[in-house]
Amino acid sequence: MDEYDMLHEAFEELGRTTKLVSVFFTSSREDGIHAIHWGDAHLDADRTFTWSHEERLLPVRA
């Protein structure tokens, strides 16, 4: 079993047993962070994420 298959199995198990809390953002080297979001999600059988809660956070400028 290669590394990809092991990762695939781990995500399938994760989707059946775990609720995810994710932080995602967009950024650039020149301008820093543009947007930050966090939310609760679960992995569906078709390997897509369904977000049950998602909220935008405001980036803090230095």
PDBQT receptor file of N, H, CA, C and O in Angstrom, charges set to zero:
ATOM      1  N   MET A   1       0.860  -1.182   0.000  1.00  0.00    +0.000 N 
ATOM      2  CA  MET A   1       0.000   0.000   0.000  1.00  0.00    +0.000 C 
ATOM      3  C   MET A   1       0.901   1.238   0.000  1.00  0.00    +0.000 C 
ATOM      4  O   MET A   1       1.800   1.361   0.831  1.00  0.00    +0.000 OA
ATOM      5  N   ASP A   2       0.650   2.147  -0.936  1.00  0.00    +0.000 N 
ATOM      6  H   ASP A   2      -0.081   2.047  -1.611  1.00  0.00    +0.000 HD
ATOM      7  CA  ASP A   2       1.497   3.341  -0.991  1.00  0.00    +0.000 C 
ATOM      8  C   ASP A   2       0.959   4.432  -0.061  1.00  0.00    +0.000 C 
ATOM      9  O   ASP A   2      -0.112   4.307   0.532  1.00  0.00    +0.000 OA
ATOM     10  N   GLU A   3       1.734   5.488   0.037  1.00  0.00    +0.000 N 
ATOM     11  H   GLU A   3       2.604   5.589  -0.446  1.00  0.00    +0.000 HD
ATOM     12  CA  GLU A   3       1.409   6.574   0.970  1.00  0.00    +0.000 C 
ATOM     13  C   GLU A   3       0.071   7.236   0.636  1.00  0.00    +0.000 C 
ATOM     14  O   GLU A   3      -0.681   7.595   1.542  1.00  0.00    +0.000 OA
ATOM     15  N   TYR A   4      -0.230   7.400  -0.646  1.00  0.00    +0.000 N 
ATOM     16  H   TYR A   4       0.381   7.108  -1.382  1.00  0.00    +0.000 HD
ATOM     17  CA  TYR A   4      -1.502   8.006  -1.057  1.00  0.00    +0.000 C 
ATOM     18  C   TYR A   4      -2.684   7.170  -0.580  1.00  0.00    +0.000 C 
ATOM     19  O   TYR A   4      -3.655   7.710  -0.051  1.00  0.00    +0.000 OA
ATOM     20  N   ASP A   5      -2.603   5.856  -0.766  1.00  0.00    +0.000 N 
ATOM     21  H   ASP A   5      -1.814   5.418  -1.196  1.00  0.00    +0.000 HD
ATOM     22  CA  ASP A   5      -3.690   4.975  -0.335  1.00  0.00    +0.000 C 
ATOM     23  C   ASP A   5      -3.882   5.032   1.174  1.00  0.00    +0.000 C 
ATOM     24  O   ASP A   5      -5.015   5.012   1.655  1.00  0.00    +0.000 OA
ATOM     25  N   MET A   6      -2.794   5.102   1.922  1.00  0.00    +0.000 N 
ATOM     26  H   MET A   6      -1.874   5.118   1.532  1.00  0.00    +0.000 HD
ATOM     27  CA  MET A   6      -2.889   5.185   3.385  1.00  0.00    +0.000 C 
ATOM     28  C   MET A   6      -3.558   6.495   3.793  1.00  0.00    +0.000 C 
ATOM     29  O   MET A   6      -4.387   6.512   4.704  1.00  0.00    +0.000 OA
ATOM     30  N   LEU A   7      -3.200   7.594   3.122  1.00  0.00    +0.000 N 
ATOM     31  H   LEU A   7      -2.527   7.580   2.382  1.00  0.00    +0.000 HD
ATOM     32  CA  LEU A   7      -3.817   8.886   3.417  1.00  0.00    +0.000 C 
ATOM     33  C   LEU A   7      -5.297   8.863   3.065  1.00  0.00    +0.000 C 
ATOM     34  O   LEU A   7      -6.124   9.387   3.811  1.00  0.00    +0.000 OA
ATOM     35  N   HIS A   8      -5.630   8.263   1.938  1.00  0.00    +0.000 N 
ATOM     36  H   HIS A   8      -4.958   7.838   1.332  1.00  0.00    +0.000 HD
ATOM     37  CA  HIS A   8      -7.022   8.132   1.506  1.00  0.00    +0.000 C 
ATOM     38  C   HIS A   8      -7.838   7.371   2.557  1.00  0.00    +0.000 C 
ATOM     39  O   HIS A   8      -8.936   7.802   2.910  1.00  0.00    +0.000 OA
ATOM     40  N   GLU A   9      -7.325   6.264   3.052  1.00  0.00    +0.000 N 
ATOM     41  H   GLU A   9      -6.433   5.914   2.764  1.00  0.00    +0.000 HD
ATOM     42  CA  GLU A   9      -8.019   5.491   4.087  1.00  0.00    +0.000 C 
ATOM     43  C   GLU A   9      -8.176   6.296   5.368  1.00  0.00    +0.000 C 
ATOM     44  O   GLU A   9      -9.221   6.239   6.016  1.00  0.00    +0.000 OA
ATOM     45  N   ALA A  10      -7.144   7.044   5.733  1.00  0.00    +0.000 N 
ATOM     46  H   ALA A  10      -6.295   7.090   5.207  1.00  0.00    +0.000 HD
ATOM     47  CA  ALA A  10      -7.212   7.857   6.954  1.00  0.00    +0.000 C 
ATOM     48  C   ALA A  10      -8.314   8.909   6.838  1.00  0.00    +0.000 C 
ATOM     49  O   ALA A  10      -9.045   9.134   7.803  1.00  0.00    +0.000 OA
ATOM     50  N   PHE A  11      -8.451   9.563   5.673  1.00  0.00    +0.000 N 
ATOM     51  H   PHE A  11      -7.857   9.380   4.889  1.00  0.00    +0.000 HD
ATOM     52  CA  PHE A  11      -9.500  10.564   5.496  1.00  0.00    +0.000 C 
ATOM     53  C   PHE A  11     -10.883   9.927   5.491  1.00  0.00    +0.000 C 
ATOM     54  O   PHE A  11     -11.834  10.524   5.995  1.00  0.00    +0.000 OA
ATOM     55  N   GLU A  12     -11.014   8.734   4.937  1.00  0.00    +0.000 N 
ATOM     56  H   GLU A  12     -10.241   8.248   4.528  1.00  0.00    +0.000 HD
ATOM     57  CA  GLU A  12     -12.307   8.056   4.981  1.00  0.00    +0.000 C 
ATOM     58  C   GLU A  12     -12.707   7.754   6.420  1.00  0.00    +0.000 C 
ATOM     59  O   GLU A  12     -13.858   7.968   6.799  1.00  0.00    +0.000 OA
ATOM     60  N   GLU A  13     -11.770   7.260   7.222  1.00  0.00    +0.000 N 
ATOM     61  H   GLU A  13     -10.835   7.086   6.913  1.00  0.00    +0.000 HD
ATOM     62  CA  GLU A  13     -12.048   6.990   8.634  1.00  0.00    +0.000 C 
ATOM     63  C   GLU A  13     -12.356   8.285   9.372  1.00  0.00    +0.000 C 
ATOM     64  O   GLU A  13     -13.275   8.333  10.191  1.00  0.00    +0.000 OA
ATOM     65  N   LEU A  14     -11.606   9.315   9.091  1.00  0.00    +0.000 N 
ATOM     66  H   LEU A  14     -10.860   9.277   8.427  1.00  0.00    +0.000 HD
ATOM     67  CA  LEU A  14     -11.830  10.619   9.715  1.00  0.00    +0.000 C 
ATOM     68  C   LEU A  14     -13.235  11.118   9.420  1.00  0.00    +0.000 C 
ATOM     69  O   LEU A  14     -13.904  11.646  10.308  1.00  0.00    +0.000 OA
ATOM     70  N   GLY A  15     -13.688  10.956   8.186  1.00  0.00    +0.000 N 
ATOM     71  H   GLY A  15     -13.144  10.526   7.465  1.00  0.00    +0.000 HD
ATOM     72  CA  GLY A  15     -15.025  11.407   7.806  1.00  0.00    +0.000 C 
ATOM     73  C   GLY A  15     -16.130  10.660   8.526  1.00  0.00    +0.000 C 
ATOM     74  O   GLY A  15     -17.202  11.220   8.757  1.00  0.00    +0.000 OA
ATOM     75  N   ARG A  16     -15.894   9.419   8.882  1.00  0.00    +0.000 N 
ATOM     76  H   ARG A  16     -15.024   8.965   8.695  1.00  0.00    +0.000 HD
ATOM     77  CA  ARG A  16     -16.920   8.635   9.578  1.00  0.00    +0.000 C 
ATOM     78  C   ARG A  16     -16.956   8.921  11.073  1.00  0.00    +0.000 C 
ATOM     79  O   ARG A  16     -17.997   8.746  11.707  1.00  0.00    +0.000 OA
ATOM     80  N   THR A  17     -15.843   9.358  11.645  1.00  0.00    +0.000 N 
ATOM     81  H   THR A  17     -14.998   9.500  11.130  1.00  0.00    +0.000 HD
ATOM     82  CA  THR A  17     -15.746   9.406  13.102  1.00  0.00    +0.000 C 
ATOM     83  C   THR A  17     -15.476  10.777  13.691  1.00  0.00    +0.000 C 
ATOM     84  O   THR A  17     -15.536  10.932  14.911  1.00  0.00    +0.000 OA
ATOM     85  N   THR A  18     -15.182  11.777  12.876  1.00  0.00    +0.000 N 
ATOM     86  H   THR A  18     -15.133  11.651  11.885  1.00  0.00    +0.000 HD
ATOM     87  CA  THR A  18     -14.684  13.036  13.418  1.00  0.00    +0.000 C 
ATOM     88  C   THR A  18     -15.372  14.226  12.773  1.00  0.00    +0.000 C 
ATOM     89  O   THR A  18     -15.662  14.222  11.577  1.00  0.00    +0.000 OA
ATOM     90  N   LYS A  19     -15.627  15.241  13.581  1.00  0.00    +0.000 N 
ATOM     91  H   LYS A  19     -15.391  15.244  14.553  1.00  0.00    +0.000 HD
ATOM     92  CA  LYS A  19     -16.073  16.530  13.062  1.00  0.00    +0.000 C 
ATOM     93  C   LYS A  19     -14.828  17.407  12.959  1.00  0.00    +0.000 C 
ATOM     94  O   LYS A  19     -14.014  17.435  13.883  1.00  0.00    +0.000 OA
ATOM     95  N   LEU A  20     -14.675  18.113  11.860  1.00  0.00    +0.000 N 
ATOM     96  H   LEU A  20     -15.336  18.090  11.110  1.00  0.00    +0.000 HD
ATOM     97  CA  LEU A  20     -13.493  18.921  11.621  1.00  0.00    +0.000 C 
ATOM     98  C   LEU A  20     -13.741  20.378  11.974  1.00  0.00    +0.000 C 
ATOM     99  O   LEU A  20     -14.820  20.911  11.716  1.00  0.00    +0.000 OA
ATOM    100  N   VAL A  21     -12.755  21.010  12.556  1.00  0.00    +0.000 N 
ATOM    101  H   VAL A  21     -11.879  20.577  12.765  1.00  0.00    +0.000 HD
ATOM    102  CA  VAL A  21     -12.740  22.461  12.702  1.00  0.00    +0.000 C 
ATOM    103  C   VAL A  21     -11.579  22.932  11.852  1.00  0.00    +0.000 C 
ATOM    104  O   VAL A  21     -10.431  22.561  12.096  1.00  0.00    +0.000 OA
ATOM    105  N   SER A  22     -11.879  23.754  10.847  1.00  0.00    +0.000 N 
ATOM    106  H   SER A  22     -12.811  24.055  10.649  1.00  0.00    +0.000 HD
ATOM    107  CA  SER A  22     -10.862  24.158   9.887  1.00  0.00    +0.000 C 
ATOM    108  C   SER A  22     -10.684  25.660   9.880  1.00  0.00    +0.000 C 
ATOM    109  O   SER A  22     -11.630  26.419  10.093  1.00  0.00    +0.000 OA
ATOM    110  N   VAL A  23      -9.462  26.074   9.633  1.00  0.00    +0.000 N 
ATOM    111  H   VAL A  23      -8.693  25.458   9.459  1.00  0.00    +0.000 HD
ATOM    112  CA  VAL A  23      -9.135  27.478   9.421  1.00  0.00    +0.000 C 
ATOM    113  C   VAL A  23      -8.561  27.565   8.016  1.00  0.00    +0.000 C 
ATOM    114  O   VAL A  23      -7.635  26.831   7.672  1.00  0.00    +0.000 OA
ATOM    115  N   PHE A  24      -9.103  28.450   7.213  1.00  0.00    +0.000 N 
ATOM    116  H   PHE A  24      -9.855  29.047   7.492  1.00  0.00    +0.000 HD
ATOM    117  CA  PHE A  24      -8.598  28.605   5.855  1.00  0.00    +0.000 C 
ATOM    118  C   PHE A  24      -8.431  30.086   5.569  1.00  0.00    +0.000 C 
ATOM    119  O   PHE A  24      -9.163  30.920   6.100  1.00  0.00    +0.000 OA
ATOM    120  N   PHE A  25      -7.459  30.404   4.723  1.00  0.00    +0.000 N 
ATOM    121  H   PHE A  25      -6.864  29.726   4.292  1.00  0.00    +0.000 HD
ATOM    122  CA  PHE A  25      -7.147  31.800   4.466  1.00  0.00    +0.000 C 
ATOM    123  C   PHE A  25      -6.594  31.969   3.059  1.00  0.00    +0.000 C 
ATOM    124  O   PHE A  25      -6.165  31.008   2.420  1.00  0.00    +0.000 OA
ATOM    125  N   THR A  26      -6.614  33.220   2.588  1.00  0.00    +0.000 N 
ATOM    126  H   THR A  26      -6.962  34.001   3.107  1.00  0.00    +0.000 HD
ATOM    127  CA  THR A  26      -5.927  33.599   1.359  1.00  0.00    +0.000 C 
ATOM    128  C   THR A  26      -4.907  34.664   1.716  1.00  0.00    +0.000 C 
ATOM    129  O   THR A  26      -5.134  35.482   2.608  1.00  0.00    +0.000 OA
ATOM    130  N   SER A  27      -3.786  34.649   1.017  1.00  0.00    +0.000 N 
ATOM    131  H   SER A  27      -3.602  33.985   0.293  1.00  0.00    +0.000 HD
ATOM    132  CA  SER A  27      -2.728  35.616   1.321  1.00  0.00    +0.000 C 
ATOM    133  C   SER A  27      -1.821  35.797   0.115  1.00  0.00    +0.000 C 
ATOM    134  O   SER A  27      -1.859  35.022  -0.841  1.00  0.00    +0.000 OA
ATOM    135  N   SER A  28      -1.012  36.836   0.186  1.00  0.00    +0.000 N 
ATOM    136  H   SER A  28      -0.981  37.465   0.963  1.00  0.00    +0.000 HD
ATOM    137  CA  SER A  28       0.035  37.064  -0.803  1.00  0.00    +0.000 C 
ATOM    138  C   SER A  28       1.275  37.554  -0.069  1.00  0.00    +0.000 C 
ATOM    139  O   SER A  28       1.191  38.100   1.031  1.00  0.00    +0.000 OA
ATOM    140  N   ARG A  29       2.398  37.353  -0.683  1.00  0.00    +0.000 N 
ATOM    141  H   ARG A  29       2.467  36.910  -1.577  1.00  0.00    +0.000 HD
ATOM    142  CA  ARG A  29       3.665  37.782  -0.075  1.00  0.00    +0.000 C 
ATOM    143  C   ARG A  29       3.693  39.293   0.120  1.00  0.00    +0.000 C 
ATOM    144  O   ARG A  29       4.203  39.781   1.129  1.00  0.00    +0.000 OA
ATOM    145  N   GLU A  30       3.150  40.032  -0.839  1.00  0.00    +0.000 N 
ATOM    146  H   GLU A  30       2.736  39.636  -1.658  1.00  0.00    +0.000 HD
ATOM    147  CA  GLU A  30       3.212  41.490  -0.788  1.00  0.00    +0.000 C 
ATOM    148  C   GLU A  30       2.216  42.095   0.214  1.00  0.00    +0.000 C 
ATOM    149  O   GLU A  30       2.546  43.044   0.925  1.00  0.00    +0.000 OA
ATOM    150  N   ASP A  31       0.995  41.537   0.263  1.00  0.00    +0.000 N 
ATOM    151  H   ASP A  31       0.728  40.766  -0.315  1.00  0.00    +0.000 HD
ATOM    152  CA  ASP A  31      -0.077  42.157   1.046  1.00  0.00    +0.000 C 
ATOM    153  C   ASP A  31      -0.436  41.412   2.322  1.00  0.00    +0.000 C 
ATOM    154  O   ASP A  31      -1.275  41.888   3.087  1.00  0.00    +0.000 OA
ATOM    155  N   GLY A  32       0.168  40.271   2.574  1.00  0.00    +0.000 N 
ATOM    156  H   GLY A  32       0.850  39.885   1.953  1.00  0.00    +0.000 HD
ATOM    157  CA  GLY A  32      -0.155  39.495   3.765  1.00  0.00    +0.000 C 
ATOM    158  C   GLY A  32      -1.476  38.758   3.616  1.00  0.00    +0.000 C 
ATOM    159  O   GLY A  32      -1.864  38.382   2.510  1.00  0.00    +0.000 OA
ATOM    160  N   ILE A  33      -2.158  38.556   4.720  1.00  0.00    +0.000 N 
ATOM    161  H   ILE A  33      -1.843  38.861   5.619  1.00  0.00    +0.000 HD
ATOM    162  CA  ILE A  33      -3.409  37.790   4.730  1.00  0.00    +0.000 C 
ATOM    163  C   ILE A  33      -4.558  38.663   4.235  1.00  0.00    +0.000 C 
ATOM    164  O   ILE A  33      -4.758  39.774   4.725  1.00  0.00    +0.000 OA
ATOM    165  N   HIS A  34      -5.310  38.157   3.264  1.00  0.00    +0.000 N 
ATOM    166  H   HIS A  34      -5.147  37.254   2.865  1.00  0.00    +0.000 HD
ATOM    167  CA  HIS A  34      -6.466  38.878   2.712  1.00  0.00    +0.000 C 
ATOM    168  C   HIS A  34      -7.738  38.547   3.461  1.00  0.00    +0.000 C 
ATOM    169  O   HIS A  34      -8.520  39.441   3.784  1.00  0.00    +0.000 OA
ATOM    170  N   ALA A  35      -7.956  37.264   3.744  1.00  0.00    +0.000 N 
ATOM    171  H   ALA A  35      -7.321  36.538   3.481  1.00  0.00    +0.000 HD
ATOM    172  CA  ALA A  35      -9.190  36.817   4.385  1.00  0.00    +0.000 C 
ATOM    173  C   ALA A  35      -8.900  35.568   5.203  1.00  0.00    +0.000 C 
ATOM    174  O   ALA A  35      -8.072  34.742   4.822  1.00  0.00    +0.000 OA
ATOM    175  N   ILE A  36      -9.590  35.441   6.328  1.00  0.00    +0.000 N 
ATOM    176  H   ILE A  36     -10.263  36.112   6.637  1.00  0.00    +0.000 HD
ATOM    177  CA  ILE A  36      -9.483  34.265   7.186  1.00  0.00    +0.000 C 
ATOM    178  C   ILE A  36     -10.901  33.792   7.494  1.00  0.00    +0.000 C 
ATOM    179  O   ILE A  36     -11.778  34.598   7.805  1.00  0.00    +0.000 OA
ATOM    180  N   HIS A  37     -11.116  32.503   7.408  1.00  0.00    +0.000 N 
ATOM    181  H   HIS A  37     -10.404  31.848   7.155  1.00  0.00    +0.000 HD
ATOM    182  CA  HIS A  37     -12.399  31.902   7.752  1.00  0.00    +0.000 C 
ATOM    183  C   HIS A  37     -12.134  30.694   8.648  1.00  0.00    +0.000 C 
ATOM    184  O   HIS A  37     -11.067  30.084   8.579  1.00  0.00    +0.000 OA
ATOM    185  N   TRP A  38     -13.094  30.360   9.474  1.00  0.00    +0.000 N 
ATOM    186  H   TRP A  38     -13.961  30.855   9.530  1.00  0.00    +0.000 HD
ATOM    187  CA  TRP A  38     -13.028  29.112  10.244  1.00  0.00    +0.000 C 
ATOM    188  C   TRP A  38     -14.414  28.495  10.202  1.00  0.00    +0.000 C 
ATOM    189  O   TRP A  38     -15.405  29.173   9.930  1.00  0.00    +0.000 OA
ATOM    190  N   GLY A  39     -14.468  27.207  10.474  1.00  0.00    +0.000 N 
ATOM    191  H   GLY A  39     -13.663  26.656  10.694  1.00  0.00    +0.000 HD
ATOM    192  CA  GLY A  39     -15.775  26.562  10.464  1.00  0.00    +0.000 C 
ATOM    193  C   GLY A  39     -15.720  25.105  10.868  1.00  0.00    +0.000 C 
ATOM    194  O   GLY A  39     -14.651  24.500  10.954  1.00  0.00    +0.000 OA
ATOM    195  N   ASP A  40     -16.908  24.551  11.116  1.00  0.00    +0.000 N 
ATOM    196  H   ASP A  40     -17.777  25.042  11.046  1.00  0.00    +0.000 HD
ATOM    197  CA  ASP A  40     -17.086  23.125  11.397  1.00  0.00    +0.000 C 
ATOM    198  C   ASP A  40     -17.482  22.452  10.093  1.00  0.00    +0.000 C 
ATOM    199  O   ASP A  40     -18.289  22.980   9.327  1.00  0.00    +0.000 OA
ATOM    200  N   ALA A  41     -16.907  21.282   9.851  1.00  0.00    +0.000 N 
ATOM    201  H   ALA A  41     -16.252  20.854  10.474  1.00  0.00    +0.000 HD
ATOM    202  CA  ALA A  41     -17.230  20.561   8.624  1.00  0.00    +0.000 C 
ATOM    203  C   ALA A  41     -17.173  19.071   8.880  1.00  0.00    +0.000 C 
ATOM    204  O   ALA A  41     -16.585  18.603   9.854  1.00  0.00    +0.000 OA
ATOM    205  N   HIS A  42     -17.808  18.334   7.966  1.00  0.00    +0.000 N 
ATOM    206  H   HIS A  42     -18.286  18.714   7.174  1.00  0.00    +0.000 HD
ATOM    207  CA  HIS A  42     -17.639  16.887   7.988  1.00  0.00    +0.000 C 
ATOM    208  C   HIS A  42     -17.419  16.409   6.557  1.00  0.00    +0.000 C 
ATOM    209  O   HIS A  42     -17.851  17.049   5.598  1.00  0.00    +0.000 OA
ATOM    210  N   LEU A  43     -16.747  15.285   6.437  1.00  0.00    +0.000 N 
ATOM    211  H   LEU A  43     -16.396  14.766   7.216  1.00  0.00    +0.000 HD
ATOM    212  CA  LEU A  43     -16.423  14.712   5.137  1.00  0.00    +0.000 C 
ATOM    213  C   LEU A  43     -17.567  13.803   4.709  1.00  0.00    +0.000 C 
ATOM    214  O   LEU A  43     -17.925  12.865   5.421  1.00  0.00    +0.000 OA
ATOM    215  N   ASP A  44     -18.139  14.090   3.538  1.00  0.00    +0.000 N 
ATOM    216  H   ASP A  44     -17.848  14.852   2.960  1.00  0.00    +0.000 HD
ATOM    217  CA  ASP A  44     -19.241  13.293   3.011  1.00  0.00    +0.000 C 
ATOM    218  C   ASP A  44     -18.716  12.046   2.302  1.00  0.00    +0.000 C 
ATOM    219  O   ASP A  44     -17.523  11.935   2.018  1.00  0.00    +0.000 OA
ATOM    220  N   ALA A  45     -19.614  11.120   2.024  1.00  0.00    +0.000 N 
ATOM    221  H   ALA A  45     -20.583  11.210   2.255  1.00  0.00    +0.000 HD
ATOM    222  CA  ALA A  45     -19.243   9.873   1.354  1.00  0.00    +0.000 C 
ATOM    223  C   ALA A  45     -18.635  10.117  -0.022  1.00  0.00    +0.000 C 
ATOM    224  O   ALA A  45     -17.810   9.328  -0.483  1.00  0.00    +0.000 OA
ATOM    225  N   ASP A  46     -19.038  11.212  -0.686  1.00  0.00    +0.000 N 
ATOM    226  H   ASP A  46     -19.709  11.853  -0.311  1.00  0.00    +0.000 HD
ATOM    227  CA  ASP A  46     -18.487  11.517  -2.014  1.00  0.00    +0.000 C 
ATOM    228  C   ASP A  46     -17.176  12.299  -1.928  1.00  0.00    +0.000 C 
ATOM    229  O   ASP A  46     -16.688  12.820  -2.930  1.00  0.00    +0.000 OA
ATOM    230  N   ARG A  47     -16.606  12.375  -0.710  1.00  0.00    +0.000 N 
ATOM    231  H   ARG A  47     -17.003  11.951   0.105  1.00  0.00    +0.000 HD
ATOM    232  CA  ARG A  47     -15.306  13.010  -0.439  1.00  0.00    +0.000 C 
ATOM    233  C   ARG A  47     -15.336  14.527  -0.585  1.00  0.00    +0.000 C 
ATOM    234  O   ARG A  47     -14.305  15.140  -0.865  1.00  0.00    +0.000 OA
ATOM    235  N   THR A  48     -16.480  15.127  -0.405  1.00  0.00    +0.000 N 
ATOM    236  H   THR A  48     -17.317  14.629  -0.178  1.00  0.00    +0.000 HD
ATOM    237  CA  THR A  48     -16.581  16.579  -0.347  1.00  0.00    +0.000 C 
ATOM    238  C   THR A  48     -16.850  16.972   1.100  1.00  0.00    +0.000 C 
ATOM    239  O   THR A  48     -17.309  16.156   1.898  1.00  0.00    +0.000 OA
ATOM    240  N   PHE A  49     -16.561  18.223   1.432  1.00  0.00    +0.000 N 
ATOM    241  H   PHE A  49     -16.188  18.887   0.784  1.00  0.00    +0.000 HD
ATOM    242  CA  PHE A  49     -16.811  18.726   2.771  1.00  0.00    +0.000 C 
ATOM    243  C   PHE A  49     -18.142  19.452   2.809  1.00  0.00    +0.000 C 
ATOM    244  O   PHE A  49     -18.482  20.192   1.886  1.00  0.00    +0.000 OA
ATOM    245  N   THR A  50     -18.898  19.239   3.882  1.00  0.00    +0.000 N 
ATOM    246  H   THR A  50     -18.622  18.638   4.632  1.00  0.00    +0.000 HD
ATOM    247  CA  THR A  50     -20.113  19.994   4.132  1.00  0.00    +0.000 C 
ATOM    248  C   THR A  50     -19.852  20.844   5.370  1.00  0.00    +0.000 C 
ATOM    249  O   THR A  50     -19.503  20.331   6.433  1.00  0.00    +0.000 OA
ATOM    250  N   TRP A  51     -20.029  22.141   5.210  1.00  0.00    +0.000 N 
ATOM    251  H   TRP A  51     -20.313  22.557   4.347  1.00  0.00    +0.000 HD
ATOM    252  CA  TRP A  51     -19.778  23.069   6.311  1.00  0.00    +0.000 C 
ATOM    253  C   TRP A  51     -21.075  23.295   7.075  1.00  0.00    +0.000 C 
ATOM    254  O   TRP A  51     -22.065  23.743   6.496  1.00  0.00    +0.000 OA
ATOM    255  N   SER A  52     -21.077  22.990   8.368  1.00  0.00    +0.000 N 
ATOM    256  H   SER A  52     -20.273  22.626   8.838  1.00  0.00    +0.000 HD
ATOM    257  CA  SER A  52     -22.253  23.238   9.187  1.00  0.00    +0.000 C 
ATOM    258  C   SER A  52     -22.207  24.628   9.810  1.00  0.00    +0.000 C 
ATOM    259  O   SER A  52     -23.237  25.181  10.196  1.00  0.00    +0.000 OA
ATOM    260  N   HIS A  53     -21.010  25.184   9.904  1.00  0.00    +0.000 N 
ATOM    261  H   HIS A  53     -20.173  24.735   9.590  1.00  0.00    +0.000 HD
ATOM    262  CA  HIS A  53     -20.839  26.549  10.412  1.00  0.00    +0.000 C 
ATOM    263  C   HIS A  53     -19.579  27.111   9.783  1.00  0.00    +0.000 C 
ATOM    264  O   HIS A  53     -18.555  26.430   9.725  1.00  0.00    +0.000 OA
ATOM    265  N   GLU A  54     -19.645  28.349   9.310  1.00  0.00    +0.000 N 
ATOM    266  H   GLU A  54     -20.477  28.902   9.356  1.00  0.00    +0.000 HD
ATOM    267  CA  GLU A  54     -18.493  29.021   8.727  1.00  0.00    +0.000 C 
ATOM    268  C   GLU A  54     -18.574  30.483   9.100  1.00  0.00    +0.000 C 
ATOM    269  O   GLU A  54     -19.645  31.085   9.028  1.00  0.00    +0.000 OA
ATOM    270  N   GLU A  55     -17.461  31.057   9.497  1.00  0.00    +0.000 N 
ATOM    271  H   GLU A  55     -16.591  30.567   9.555  1.00  0.00    +0.000 HD
ATOM    272  CA  GLU A  55     -17.442  32.447   9.947  1.00  0.00    +0.000 C 
ATOM    273  C   GLU A  55     -16.169  33.119   9.450  1.00  0.00    +0.000 C 
ATOM    274  O   GLU A  55     -15.085  32.540   9.516  1.00  0.00    +0.000 OA
ATOM    275  N   ARG A  56     -16.307  34.341   8.955  1.00  0.00    +0.000 N 
ATOM    276  H   ARG A  56     -17.187  34.812   8.901  1.00  0.00    +0.000 HD
ATOM    277  CA  ARG A  56     -15.149  35.118   8.512  1.00  0.00    +0.000 C 
ATOM    278  C   ARG A  56     -14.548  35.858   9.705  1.00  0.00    +0.000 C 
ATOM    279  O   ARG A  56     -15.269  36.422  10.527  1.00  0.00    +0.000 OA
ATOM    280  N   LEU A  57     -13.237  35.846   9.787  1.00  0.00    +0.000 N 
ATOM    281  H   LEU A  57     -12.651  35.387   9.119  1.00  0.00    +0.000 HD
ATOM    282  CA  LEU A  57     -12.502  36.587  10.805  1.00  0.00    +0.000 C 
ATOM    283  C   LEU A  57     -11.784  37.754  10.121  1.00  0.00    +0.000 C 
ATOM    284  O   LEU A  57     -11.415  37.654   8.951  1.00  0.00    +0.000 OA
ATOM    285  N   LEU A  58     -11.591  38.833  10.828  1.00  0.00    +0.000 N 
ATOM    286  H   LEU A  58     -11.891  38.914  11.778  1.00  0.00    +0.000 HD
ATOM    287  CA  LEU A  58     -10.904  39.980  10.254  1.00  0.00    +0.000 C 
ATOM    288  C   LEU A  58      -9.411  39.879  10.521  1.00  0.00    +0.000 C 
ATOM    289  O   LEU A  58      -9.000  39.724  11.671  1.00  0.00    +0.000 OA
ATOM    290  N   PRO A  59      -8.582  39.964   9.465  1.00  0.00    +0.000 N 
ATOM    291  CA  PRO A  59      -7.135  39.934   9.682  1.00  0.00    +0.000 C 
ATOM    292  C   PRO A  59      -6.679  41.198  10.416  1.00  0.00    +0.000 C 
ATOM    293  O   PRO A  59      -7.231  42.280  10.217  1.00  0.00    +0.000 OA
ATOM    294  N   VAL A  60      -5.687  41.042  11.246  1.00  0.00    +0.000 N 
ATOM    295  H   VAL A  60      -5.238  40.163  11.407  1.00  0.00    +0.000 HD
ATOM    296  CA  VAL A  60      -5.117  42.174  11.976  1.00  0.00    +0.000 C 
ATOM    297  C   VAL A  60      -3.872  42.630  11.229  1.00  0.00    +0.000 C 
ATOM    298  O   VAL A  60      -2.982  41.825  10.954  1.00  0.00    +0.000 OA
ATOM    299  N   ARG A  61      -3.804  43.889  10.905  1.00  0.00    +0.000 N 
ATOM    300  H   ARG A  61      -4.527  44.543  11.127  1.00  0.00    +0.000 HD
ATOM    301  CA  ARG A  61      -2.634  44.445  10.209  1.00  0.00    +0.000 C 
ATOM    302  C   ARG A  61      -1.599  44.895  11.218  1.00  0.00    +0.000 C 
ATOM    303  O   ARG A  61      -1.929  45.504  12.236  1.00  0.00    +0.000 OA
ATOM    304  N   ALA A  62      -0.354  44.593  10.929  1.00  0.00    +0.000 N 
ATOM    305  H   ALA A  62      -0.086  44.099  10.102  1.00  0.00    +0.000 HD
ATOM    306  CA  ALA A  62       0.737  44.984  11.829  1.00  0.00    +0.000 C 
ATOM    307  C   ALA A  62       1.053  46.456  11.676  1.00  0.00    +0.000 C 
ATOM    308  O   ALA A  62       1.944  46.970  12.352  1.00  0.00    +0.000 OA
TER     309      ALA A  62
